[in-house]
Amino acid sequence: MADIQNTVPQAVTPPSGRAIAAREFWANFSHNRGAVSAGIIVLVLIFVAIFAPLIAPHSPIEQYRDSVKIPPAWLDGGNWKFILGTDEAGRDILSRLMYGARLSFWIGFVSVVLALIPGVVLGLIAAFFEKWADTPIMRIMDVLLALPSLLLAVAVVAIIGPGLINTMLAIAIVALPGYVRLTRASAQGELQKEYVTASRVAGAGTLRLMFSQVLPNCTAPLIVQATLGFSSAILDAAALGFLGLGVQPPSAEWGAMLASARDYIDSAWWIVTMPGLSILISVLAINLLGDGLRDALDPKLKRMA
């Protein structure tokens, strides 16, 4: 009997729905080699941004007066003490780029959060209360969308003043309409489905329908929008810094570095090239990652493939 009992197969617990969805997402995402490579680059940049105080070879604001405008180490006249050279004030460019990544990624993250949360709430309200909330909310968003994004950010910063916090607020205001419109459109599509009707018949309240039933099914496009909005926030922060309306000196910020280096394009090209390449690589990697996430999360694109 003991042998018979030992040979009885044990019940195998099937994987949960979340595990299956995670495997399906990774299977779709991993097929896009460009997105995977971009994701690795983004992770490296995030690591550098977080641990900049530990891995930066020098202080970003320390000035070496005897080493002004030294070219990168691999060029003639370079110094391996300063791998990417020094700027017009004798500051180490590599260290400033690392601290600039720290600022840029922090601005991008906070700006996305500040735009995403109220954007989702306003979009859900507009979708659920079409009679009295949809028209005023969407007309305000249309007004914001009618203005060029950079011009609107400049106007907001000019009103509330330059600085790190004000820069994040300005970028969040510029990005807000996109999240409102996307959430509203996604929620309106979900409201036509049978599970919402069944939940209403079962007695679910409006708040439960909004945040427990409808919102989880709208997360895929919102994740993609937030990823792409992250790169836009980095670009807007660099543009404001270049105009002198963003993060103020002596803080290291990529746009401000470009602004201070524009007079040395001919005599010391590396001073303007390095922050420009940093912006280019970061924004390109985040956009490629966003495209990969869109292809992996959008069920319409899955069916087309």
Backbone torsions as a table, in degrees:
resi	resn	phi	psi	omega
1	MET	NA	-37.3	-178.9
2	ALA	-63.6	-38.4	179.7
3	ASP	-66.7	-37.8	179.3
4	ILE	-65.2	-40.9	-179.8
5	GLN	-65.4	-36.3	-179.0
6	ASN	-69.9	-25.2	-178.5
7	THR	-86.9	-5.8	179.1
8	VAL	-70.4	123.9	-178.7
9	PRO	-64.9	139.3	178.8
10	GLN	-81.8	148.1	179.2
11	ALA	-68.7	134.1	-179.9
12	VAL	-101.6	126.5	-179.9
13	THR	-74.2	121.0	-179.8
14	PRO	-68.7	150.6	178.5
15	PRO	-64.2	148.1	-179.6
16	SER	-71.7	166.4	179.4
17	GLY	-62.7	-35.8	179.2
18	ARG	-67.1	-39.1	178.8
19	ALA	-64.2	-41.4	178.4
20	ILE	-64.3	-42.4	179.5
21	ALA	-64.3	-39.0	179.2
22	ALA	-65.1	-41.4	178.3
23	ARG	-65.3	-41.5	179.4
24	GLU	-64.8	-40.4	178.3
25	PHE	-62.3	-46.7	-177.7
26	TRP	-65.8	-36.9	178.2
27	ALA	-61.9	-40.9	179.0
28	ASN	-73.3	-39.6	-176.8
29	PHE	-71.1	-38.3	-175.8
30	SER	-69.4	-17.9	177.0
31	HIS	-69.4	-23.5	-179.6
32	ASN	-91.5	96.0	-175.9
33	ARG	-66.0	-33.4	177.9
34	GLY	-63.5	-41.4	178.8
35	ALA	-68.0	-38.7	177.9
36	VAL	-63.8	-44.6	177.9
37	SER	-62.2	-41.5	178.0
38	ALA	-64.2	-38.4	177.8
39	GLY	-62.3	-39.7	177.7
40	ILE	-64.1	-42.4	179.0
41	ILE	-62.8	-42.5	179.7
42	VAL	-63.2	-41.7	177.9
43	LEU	-62.2	-40.4	177.7
44	VAL	-63.9	-42.6	179.4
45	LEU	-64.6	-39.7	177.4
46	ILE	-64.6	-40.9	177.2
47	PHE	-60.2	-45.9	178.9
48	VAL	-62.4	-40.9	-179.0
49	ALA	-65.1	-40.9	-177.3
50	ILE	-70.6	-42.6	-173.4
51	PHE	-103.4	23.3	179.2
52	ALA	-55.3	-42.4	179.3
53	PRO	-62.3	-22.7	-177.7
54	LEU	-92.6	-32.3	-173.5
55	ILE	-105.3	-12.9	178.4
56	ALA	-67.5	131.7	-176.8
57	PRO	-70.6	-24.3	-177.3
58	HIS	-140.6	170.7	172.2
59	SER	-72.6	140.6	-177.9
60	PRO	-70.9	-15.6	-178.1
61	ILE	-112.9	-1.9	179.8
62	GLU	-73.7	132.7	-176.6
63	GLN	-106.9	125.8	176.0
64	TYR	-102.8	95.7	-172.8
65	ARG	-63.6	-24.6	179.0
66	ASP	-87.1	0.7	-176.3
67	SER	-132.0	50.9	-178.4
68	VAL	-83.5	131.0	176.7
69	LYS	55.8	43.7	174.1
70	ILE	-78.7	132.5	-179.1
71	PRO	-70.9	169.3	177.1
72	PRO	-55.6	157.3	-170.3
73	ALA	-61.1	-31.1	-174.7
74	TRP	-83.7	-2.8	177.7
75	LEU	-96.7	162.3	178.8
76	ASP	-64.4	126.3	-177.5
77	GLY	93.2	-0.6	-179.7
78	GLY	-77.7	170.9	-178.7
79	ASN	-137.4	125.9	-177.2
80	TRP	-67.5	-9.8	172.8
81	LYS	-67.7	-30.4	178.2
82	PHE	-121.3	94.8	-170.0
83	ILE	-61.8	-42.7	179.7
84	LEU	-101.3	11.8	178.9
85	GLY	87.8	-173.9	178.8
86	THR	-125.2	162.2	-178.6
87	ASP	-94.3	-167.1	-175.3
88	GLU	-66.9	-16.6	178.6
89	ALA	-105.6	5.8	179.0
90	GLY	81.7	21.0	178.8
91	ARG	-94.2	143.9	-178.1
92	ASP	-68.1	121.7	-176.1
93	ILE	-69.0	-40.4	-179.4
94	LEU	-60.0	-44.4	179.6
95	SER	-64.7	-39.3	179.6
96	ARG	-68.8	-34.4	176.4
97	LEU	-66.0	-39.8	178.9
98	MET	-64.3	-45.5	178.0
99	TYR	-70.2	-30.5	175.0
100	GLY	-65.2	-38.2	174.7
101	ALA	-62.0	-39.2	178.4
102	ARG	-59.1	-46.0	180.0
103	LEU	-69.3	-46.2	-176.2
104	SER	-63.2	-43.7	-179.6
105	PHE	-70.5	-33.9	176.3
106	TRP	-66.5	-43.0	177.1
107	ILE	-61.3	-44.6	179.7
108	GLY	-62.1	-44.1	-178.6
109	PHE	-65.0	-50.3	-177.4
110	VAL	-65.4	-39.1	179.5
111	SER	-62.9	-41.8	179.0
112	VAL	-64.1	-43.1	179.8
113	VAL	-64.4	-43.6	-179.0
114	LEU	-65.6	-28.1	177.9
115	ALA	-89.2	-34.2	-174.4
116	LEU	-69.3	-47.2	-174.4
117	ILE	-63.2	-56.0	177.8
118	PRO	-66.6	-29.5	178.2
119	GLY	-64.8	-41.8	178.2
120	VAL	-65.6	-44.0	-178.7
121	VAL	-63.6	-47.6	-179.6
122	LEU	-65.2	-38.3	178.4
123	GLY	-64.5	-40.9	177.6
124	LEU	-66.5	-40.7	178.5
125	ILE	-62.7	-43.0	179.4
126	ALA	-64.1	-34.1	-179.2
127	ALA	-76.9	-36.7	-175.4
128	PHE	-85.6	-27.5	-177.5
129	PHE	-120.8	68.1	-175.1
130	GLU	-65.9	-30.3	-173.5
131	LYS	-67.4	-42.0	-173.4
132	TRP	-119.9	-16.0	-175.6
133	ALA	-109.6	-27.2	-173.1
134	ASP	-62.9	-51.3	-174.8
135	THR	-63.1	-51.5	-179.7
136	PRO	-63.4	-39.7	-179.6
137	ILE	-64.6	-46.9	-175.9
138	MET	-71.9	-29.9	177.4
139	ARG	-69.8	-35.7	175.6
140	ILE	-64.9	-41.0	178.0
141	MET	-65.3	-36.7	177.8
142	ASP	-63.3	-38.5	178.1
143	VAL	-63.7	-43.1	178.7
144	LEU	-65.3	-37.5	179.1
145	LEU	-70.9	-24.6	-179.1
146	ALA	-71.2	-19.0	-179.7
147	LEU	-93.2	139.3	174.7
148	PRO	-57.2	136.5	-172.4
149	SER	-59.8	-46.4	-178.8
150	LEU	-66.0	-40.4	179.0
151	LEU	-63.4	-40.1	178.0
152	LEU	-65.2	-42.1	178.3
153	ALA	-63.1	-41.2	177.8
154	VAL	-63.2	-41.8	179.7
155	ALA	-63.8	-42.3	-179.9
156	VAL	-63.9	-45.7	179.9
157	VAL	-65.9	-37.0	178.4
158	ALA	-63.8	-30.7	-179.6
159	ILE	-79.2	-47.9	-174.1
160	ILE	-93.8	-10.2	176.6
161	GLY	99.6	152.5	179.2
162	PRO	-73.3	167.1	179.8
163	GLY	137.7	168.3	-175.5
164	LEU	-64.6	-52.0	-176.8
165	ILE	-64.7	-43.7	-179.8
166	ASN	-65.8	-33.3	176.2
167	THR	-63.1	-44.0	179.0
168	MET	-64.6	-40.1	178.2
169	LEU	-64.3	-42.5	-179.4
170	ALA	-63.2	-44.5	179.7
171	ILE	-65.6	-37.7	178.6
172	ALA	-64.5	-40.7	178.3
173	ILE	-63.0	-39.9	179.2
174	VAL	-64.8	-38.1	-176.2
175	ALA	-83.4	-14.1	-174.4
176	LEU	-55.9	-46.8	-176.4
177	PRO	-58.0	-35.6	-179.3
178	GLY	-61.9	-41.8	179.5
179	TYR	-71.1	-36.7	178.9
180	VAL	-64.1	-49.0	-177.9
181	ARG	-64.8	-41.4	-179.4
182	LEU	-66.4	-43.5	179.2
183	THR	-64.6	-43.2	179.8
184	ARG	-61.3	-46.9	-179.1
185	ALA	-64.4	-42.1	-179.9
186	SER	-66.9	-41.6	-179.3
187	ALA	-66.8	-39.5	178.4
188	GLN	-63.0	-35.6	176.2
189	GLY	-67.5	-37.6	179.7
190	GLU	-71.4	-31.1	-178.3
191	LEU	-66.0	-18.6	179.8
192	GLN	-86.2	-2.4	-174.9
193	LYS	-90.7	161.3	-171.1
194	GLU	-70.2	-31.2	-176.9
195	TYR	-66.1	-29.3	176.6
196	VAL	-69.1	-43.8	177.1
197	THR	-61.0	-42.1	179.0
198	ALA	-64.4	-38.4	178.8
199	SER	-66.6	-37.7	178.2
200	ARG	-67.1	-41.0	178.3
201	VAL	-63.9	-33.8	179.8
202	ALA	-75.8	-6.3	176.1
203	GLY	98.3	16.1	178.9
204	ALA	-67.7	137.2	178.5
205	GLY	-78.1	172.1	-177.0
206	THR	-63.6	-45.0	-179.1
207	LEU	-62.6	-40.1	178.4
208	ARG	-65.3	-40.6	177.4
209	LEU	-63.0	-40.7	-176.5
210	MET	-65.7	-52.7	-168.8
211	PHE	-99.4	-18.8	-178.5
212	SER	-105.2	-27.8	-176.3
213	GLN	-106.9	-51.7	-172.6
214	VAL	-83.3	-48.3	-174.5
215	LEU	-58.1	-44.0	178.7
216	PRO	-57.7	-28.7	179.3
217	ASN	-84.7	-2.4	176.9
218	CYS	-106.3	5.1	-172.4
219	THR	-71.5	-32.6	-175.7
220	ALA	-59.1	-53.5	178.0
221	PRO	-66.2	-29.6	178.8
222	LEU	-69.1	-36.4	177.1
223	ILE	-63.7	-43.5	178.7
224	VAL	-63.9	-44.6	179.7
225	GLN	-62.8	-40.2	179.7
226	ALA	-66.0	-38.1	178.8
227	THR	-64.7	-47.4	178.2
228	LEU	-67.8	-34.5	176.5
229	GLY	-66.0	-27.7	177.0
230	PHE	-62.2	-45.2	178.6
231	SER	-67.7	-37.7	177.4
232	SER	-64.1	-37.0	178.3
233	ALA	-64.8	-39.2	177.5
234	ILE	-63.5	-42.5	178.2
235	LEU	-64.2	-45.2	179.6
236	ASP	-63.6	-39.4	178.2
237	ALA	-64.1	-40.5	177.9
238	ALA	-66.1	-38.8	178.8
239	ALA	-65.1	-43.7	178.1
240	LEU	-65.2	-39.4	177.0
241	GLY	-64.6	-37.4	178.5
242	PHE	-64.9	-34.9	179.4
243	LEU	-82.2	-2.8	-178.9
244	GLY	81.2	14.1	-177.9
245	LEU	-108.2	-1.0	-177.9
246	GLY	-98.3	-135.9	178.5
247	VAL	-63.9	132.7	-173.5
248	GLN	-93.8	150.1	176.2
249	PRO	-58.6	153.8	7.9
250	PRO	-89.7	11.4	-179.9
251	SER	-61.3	140.8	179.6
252	ALA	-83.1	116.8	178.6
253	GLU	-141.4	137.7	-170.5
254	TRP	-58.2	-43.7	-179.5
255	GLY	-65.9	-41.5	177.3
256	ALA	-65.7	-34.9	176.8
257	MET	-63.8	-40.6	176.6
258	LEU	-62.9	-41.7	-178.1
259	ALA	-63.6	-42.7	-178.5
260	SER	-74.2	-19.1	-176.4
261	ALA	-98.2	-3.2	-173.4
262	ARG	-66.6	-21.4	179.0
263	ASP	-81.5	-3.5	-175.4
264	TYR	-119.3	24.4	-178.9
265	ILE	-61.8	-40.2	-177.4
266	ASP	-80.5	-40.5	-173.4
267	SER	-88.5	-29.4	-178.4
268	ALA	-146.4	77.2	-172.6
269	TRP	-61.9	-28.7	-176.0
270	TRP	-66.6	-24.0	-177.8
271	ILE	-67.0	-35.9	179.7
272	VAL	-94.2	-24.9	-177.0
273	THR	-72.3	-41.8	-174.7
274	MET	-63.1	-49.9	176.3
275	PRO	-66.1	-32.5	176.7
276	GLY	-63.9	-42.9	176.5
277	LEU	-65.1	-35.7	178.4
278	SER	-62.0	-44.4	177.9
279	ILE	-64.5	-44.5	-178.6
280	LEU	-60.7	-49.7	-177.0
281	ILE	-65.3	-42.4	-177.8
282	SER	-64.8	-49.9	-177.6
283	VAL	-65.6	-41.4	179.3
284	LEU	-63.6	-43.3	-179.5
285	ALA	-65.0	-42.4	-179.3
286	ILE	-67.4	-38.6	178.4
287	ASN	-66.1	-41.6	177.1
288	LEU	-64.4	-38.3	176.3
289	LEU	-63.9	-42.0	177.6
290	GLY	-62.9	-39.2	177.1
291	ASP	-64.2	-40.3	177.8
292	GLY	-64.7	-40.8	177.2
293	LEU	-64.3	-39.8	178.3
294	ARG	-62.4	-44.8	-180.0
295	ASP	-64.6	-33.7	-176.6
296	ALA	-82.3	-28.8	-173.9
297	LEU	-98.5	-23.9	-175.7
298	ASP	-80.2	112.3	-178.2
299	PRO	-65.0	-27.7	178.2
300	LYS	-64.8	-43.0	178.6
301	LEU	-66.9	-32.5	176.9
302	LYS	-62.9	-44.5	-178.8
303	ARG	-67.0	-36.1	178.6
304	MET	-66.0	-35.0	179.1
305	ALA	-71.0	NA	NA
